[in-house]
Amino acid sequence: MPEEKTKGEFVIRAPKYFGERELGYTYADDPNKLTGRTVTVSLYNLTDDLTKQYMLVKFKVVRINGRYAETVFCGHEYGREYLRSLIRRGTTMVDGVFDVITKDGFRFRVYGVVFTHKRIRCGKIEDVRRIMGSVFEEAASRLNHDQFAIEMVLGKMGSDVFNQVKRILIPRHVGVYKSKVFVLPEWVYTSSEPPTQAVEVVRS
């Protein structure tokens, strides 16, 4: 029988823009086998803010550096119970799905949502969706993926939508309830910094 390889222990680490927090441990006999694995943690574990327990953040392992499995942000979502708690009778939930590309080549699918205090008509629903799409596209055009992820997860993007939507109605809640990166640029597998010239080759 072939001799079993000894499995090494690796620390899964959040990227710099999430404080390089330790996300957990994993074992592998070949470090290359770790690439592509994902881990999900509460935003509370990254920020020590108890009010953020409802938010789940996902990271994907993209390269190994010594004993560390380094990751990039690959998505987030509201916890089911929290999202359910926002839905109320006699109000309107306006949601929209938008595909955007950040300055450094990450392709995001962003799920925005606005909850109102009372029911609104179809015309205003379309106006709200248009505002959400405009805010997300503008942010992606000027931000790298790390900045985009932080603004989305920590609420800056939701605040920007709120400030524009309040011109036509006062929302009860505004946020990005889910996101996912569906295309990663090739350079993330070898470097934590984007190249001077963007590389078009990508992996899903």
N, C-alpha and C positions, 0 to 999 in steps of 0.2 A: 504493500500500500504506500502511496506517496506520503511523504512527511508533511504534516500540517504546518503552515506558516504561523508564527507567533503574531497575534494581533496587537497592534500598538494603540495607545489611547490618545485621542485628539480632543482638544478643546474647541468647541464651535463658538466663534466670536462674532459679535455684531460689528458692522463696519464703523469707521471713525465717526460718521455723522450720527450714529446712535451710541456714541461713547465707548465703543469697543467692549461692551458688556459681555460677560461670558453667558452663553445661551444654553450650555449643557455640554455633555461629553459623549463621544461616540468611539467605536472601536473598528479597526479595519486592518487586514493583513497587507493591504495595498492602498496607500494614500489616494491613488487615482480613482479608487472605487467610491470615494466620498463626494467627488464632484457631481453636482446635480441634486444632492439630497436637500430637502427643505426642512425647516424647523419653524414652529409657530409659538409665539410668546405673547403675553399680555403687554400692552404698552406700559402698564404699571411697573412691570419688571425692568423696563428701560428708563423710566423717568422717576420712579419712586413716588408718583402722584396717584393716590388712591382713587381719584375721580376718573382715572383713565383705565380702570379695570375692564370696562366694556369693550375696549378696542383690542383686536387681535392683529399682530403684525407678523408677516412671513418673511423669512430670509432663505436664500439659496446659497449653498456652498459652491464657490467658483474656483478656488485654488487652495493649495496647502502651503503653509509657511512654517516650517519646522513642526512643532507640535500643535499648531493652530490651524483650524479649518476656517478660512476667511470667507465671508459671505457678502452678498449684496441684498438690498431690499427688493423683494419680488411681489409684494402685495399686502393688503390689509383688509379687514372687514369689521363691521360692528358685530358684537355678539347677538345671537338670535333673540334672546330675551330683551335686550336693550332696544333693538330695532322694533320688536313687537310692542314694546311699551310706548313708543312714539305714535302709534296708529290709534286714532280716536274717531269716534262717530261724529258726523257733522262737519268734518274738516276734509281737506284735500291733500293727498300725497302726490307731489310732482317729482318724478324721477326721470333720469336720462342717462344714456350710456354714450360715452365719447371716447374715440381713439385719438391719442395725441403722441407726438414724438418730441422728446426733450432735446436740448441743444447737443448733448453728447450721444444721441442715437438710441436711447431707450424708448421702446414703443409701449406705452401704457394704455390700458383700458380703464377708464375712470367712470364710476357710478355715482352720480350726484343725486341729492335728494333735498327737497324743500317741503316742510310740513306747514300748513297754514292754520290760522285760528278758526276759519270758517270755509265753507265751500266756495270755490271760485269758478268762473266760466272758462270755457275752452280757449278763448282768446288770450286770457292771462296765463293759462297753463303753457301755451306756446311761447309767450313772452319770457316766462321764467326759464323754460328749457333753453331758449336762445341765449339768455344771460349766462346760464351755467356753462354752456359750450364755449362762449366767448371768453369767460374767465379762465377756464382750463386750458384752452388753446393759447391764450396770451402768456400764461404762466409757463407752459411747456416751451414756448418759443424763446424765452429769455433765461431759463434755468437749466442747470445740469440735473441729472437724475437724483442726486443726493439732496439738493435744495428743493426739488419738486416733491420728493417723498416727505421731507420734514414739513413743508408748508401744508401738504395735504393731510398728514397724520396729526399734526399738532393744532390744526384748525384755522391756520391763516387763510387757506383757500376758501373755506366755508365762510369766514368773515368777509372776504372780498365779494363773494356771491351775495351775502346778506346785505351788504352796503349798497349794492346795485339793485337788488330786488325790492328793498324797502321804498324805493321811489314809486313803485306801483302797488305794493301791499306790504304789511308788516308780518314777516314769517314767524312761526312759532319755533321752528328748528331748521337749521341749514347745515349740511355737511356732505362729506364724501363718505358714503357708507361702505364702499368697497372699491378696491383697485387691484389690478394685477398687471405685471409686466409680462407681455406675451412674446417679446423679442428682446434678447440681450445682445449688445454689440460684442463682437469677437474679442475685443481688447480686454474685457473684464476677466477673462480666464488667465491672463498673464500679468496684469497690472491693475493697481487701484486707481490710477489716474488715466484719463483719456489721452490718446495721442494728440500731437499738435494738429494733424490732419485726420479727420474722421475716417474710420475704416468702414466700408459698406458691408463686408461679410458679417453675417449674424448667425446666431443659433437660437432656437426656441427654448 
